[in-house]
Amino acid sequence: MIAQQATYPTPELPVIPDRTFHLHAFVPAPDPLALCTEALQQAIDTCSEAGGGTVVIPPGIWRSGPLRLRSRLRLHAEEGALILFEPEPELYPLTESQYEGETAIRCQAPLDGEDLEDIAFTGGGVYDGGGQGWRPVKRFKLTVNQWSELVKSGGVLNEAGDMWWPSTEAMNGEALVRSLREQGVNEPDVYLPARTFLRPALLSIRGSKRVRLEGPTFQNSPAWCLHLHSCEQVTVRNLNVRNPWYSQNGDGLDLDSCRHALVEHSTFDVGDDAICLKSGKDEEGRRRALPTEYVTIRHCTVYHGHGGIVIGSEMSGGVRAVRASDCQFMNTDIGLRFKSARGRGGIVEDIVMERIRMHGIQREAVSFHLFYAGVEGSEGYEEAKHAVSEETPVFRDITLRDLSCVGAETALLINGLPELPLSRLTVDGFEAETVRGVVGRNADQLKLARLKLRTAVLPEVQLTHCTLAEMIEPEDRRE
């Protein structure tokens, strides 16, 4: 069994030279009717050429195309600064990047950097990704009036009439991209007809060391909001991360194959998973073998999302050594969410989450689902066993302590694989008022202790194909 260390060292912070470059030196004043991409990039590049420092973005509306980040750079957006990234796909070059666990051709992110050292975002300003000009919208996610207004605004509907796209090119791009990927085509220019479909993250930083995000609001991203891939020494603190609740692929923060990370005192109100730990998808993720590890998450609040803290489903390189504590989730679909599927492989282990408070959860307060299909409403379960191989995901040595939830469909759901059950899960202290209590399938050496469940459906604990290391009968809280 993995030793469960309580805490990890605080990540190293970026070392930024003591030089300041004020944006007013490159453009006299913000012009809400003009693009200032050139001035912003010039300020960043001038700072870099001088050896690094801080670029100050003063109050005002600053409209921009995508920006290339540099090493030893701190972007300080003062309170009152609103950086609006234009939703005009032709401004965003196609480049090789990462998306949903695989190498992919995407539009350059509005805030884009690779192989950097010492990069920071500070201040109380707002970075807005202009996602409304990129994202498709599903009809069932809007009210009748909202849908009517969206359709009248322009764009096109799919043949079924249940999804709105900002353009015909975006709608048709999905089939073209799928075809090109199946053919193994990776030249960016060939993907140009599908550019409007290839939505970027608002911030994409890859292969970098000592990254600090502290203070600003990041919102309205075309796809994922903050994507850190293969980064080390990451500090995320006092952020406000916002995407519309209906936003397609509207994740908040994705730590993807990252090492030594701290996420604390931040709020998330997003359209998909809020705080996500990933490490690549299927064969490519296993081959790269870069786990996300040594992660601390604490004192964070999630107001909306598909999951509060999420591991997977792209976890083929492994996720381990994670500590989460003192967080609260309200009105999320799921609270603590662990998800994977056959074909992923990878190992998730040495996870400790404690003092998590949840309210108004739509589905499960805690979910382990190894049959994740990636499509809303399509998650299932089957009894048939498959052969165990490198493609079989492994979840083991996970401890959940002192959880509470008022309002959910299910307190704890375990859907393990029949051929390789979830192993050594401990739930020690869980107070919940839910429709159903614990529903478990395929778990070995399961430990359930100090459960206080008030449920509409009895019995409170329903286990199938589970072996118990310890089981203390839940305390009946019904009056």
Secondary structure, DSSP 8 states (H G I E B T S, - for coil): -----S-----------S-EEEGGGTSSS--TTSB-HHHHHHHHHHHHHTT-EEEEE-SEEEEE--EE--TTEEEEE-TTEEEEE---GGGS-EEEEEETTEEEEEE--SEEEES-EEEEEESS-EEE--GGGT--EEGGGS-HHHHHHHHHTS-EE-TTS-EEES-HHHHHHHHHHHHHHHTT---GGGGGGGGGGS---SEEEES-EEEEEES-EEE--SS-SEEEES-EEEEEES-EEE--TT-TT--SEEEES-EEEEEES-EEE-SS-SEEEE-B-HHHHHHH---EEEEEEES-EEEE-SEEEEE-SSBTT-EEEEEEEEEEEES-SEEEEEE--TT---EEEEEEEEEEEEES-SSEEEEEETT--SSTT------------TTS-EEEEEEEEEEEEES-SEEEEEE-BTTB-EEEEEEEEEEEEESEEEEEEEEEEEEEEEEEEEESSSSSEEEEEEEEEEE---EE---
